[in-house]
């Protein structure tokens, strides 16, 4: 219910990946979205789900070519690891 609560999400029943952008997350409570739960009742399948996600990404990399969106800024951001400050916007083309 939390992940579809109208107090936290605009159009909660609609598929909208853009709702997780930093600009739209401003003011949203920290734990309005935690898909695997937390604490002692955390989902036991979390590690498997993350591994499956990496497998799907590897399969996509074999089937598609990834191209950076032309004018999108790529700036490094040094946190615990080095990552792109504004994400990496890509387009996909069949190989």
C-alpha positions in Angstrom: 0.0 0.0 0.0 2.8 2.4 0.8 4.2 2.3 -2.8 0.7 3.4 -4.1 -0.3 5.8 -1.4 -1.6 9.1 -3.0 -0.1 11.2 -0.2 3.4 10.3 -1.5 2.9 9.7 -5.3 1.3 11.6 -8.1 -0.9 9.2 -10.1 0.1 6.2 -7.9 -1.4 3.6 -10.2 0.4 4.8 -13.3 3.8 3.5 -14.5 6.1 6.5 -14.2 9.9 5.8 -13.8 10.5 9.6 -13.8 9.0 9.8 -10.3 12.3 8.6 -8.9 14.3 11.5 -10.4 16.0 13.7 -7.7 13.9 16.7 -8.7 10.6 14.9 -8.1 11.8 13.2 -4.9 12.3 16.5 -3.1 10.0 16.6 0.0 9.1 12.9 -0.2 9.7 11.0 3.0 12.9 8.9 2.9 11.1 5.5 3.2 8.2 6.2 0.9 9.8 3.7 -1.4 11.7 0.7 -0.1 10.8 -2.3 -2.4 12.6 -5.0 -0.4 11.4 -3.9 3.0 13.8 -3.5 5.9 14.9 -4.8 9.2 14.4 -8.4 10.3 11.5 -8.8 7.9 13.5 -7.7 4.8 12.8 -9.7 1.7 14.9 -12.9 1.6 14.9 -12.6 -2.2 16.6 -9.2 -2.4 20.1 -10.6 -3.3 18.6 -12.9 -6.0 16.6 -10.0 -7.5 19.7 -7.8 -7.7 21.6 -10.7 -9.3 18.8 -11.3 -11.8 18.9 -7.6 -12.7 22.6 -7.8 -13.5 21.9 -10.8 -15.7 19.2 -9.0 -17.6 21.4 -6.0 -18.1 24.2 -8.3 -19.4 21.8 -10.0 -21.8 20.6 -6.6 -23.0 24.2 -5.5 -23.6 24.6 -8.5 -25.9 21.4 -7.8 -27.9 21.6 -3.9 -28.1 24.0 -1.1 -28.7 23.8 1.7 -26.1 24.4 5.2 -27.4 24.6 8.3 -25.2 21.9 10.9 -25.8 23.8 13.7 -27.7 23.7 16.9 -25.5 23.3 15.1 -22.1 26.1 16.3 -19.7 28.4 13.6 -18.4 30.1 14.8 -15.2 31.8 12.6 -12.7 30.6 12.7 -9.1 32.9 11.3 -6.4 30.9 9.6 -3.6 31.8 6.2 -2.2 32.3 5.2 -5.9 32.7 7.4 -9.0 29.4 7.8 -10.8 27.8 10.2 -13.4 26.3 13.2 -11.6 23.2 13.4 -13.9 22.9 9.8 -14.8 23.5 8.4 -18.3 20.7 8.9 -20.8 20.9 6.3 -23.5 19.1 5.1 -26.6 19.1 1.5 -27.7 19.6 0.0 -31.1 19.4 -3.6 -32.1 22.8 -5.1 -32.9 
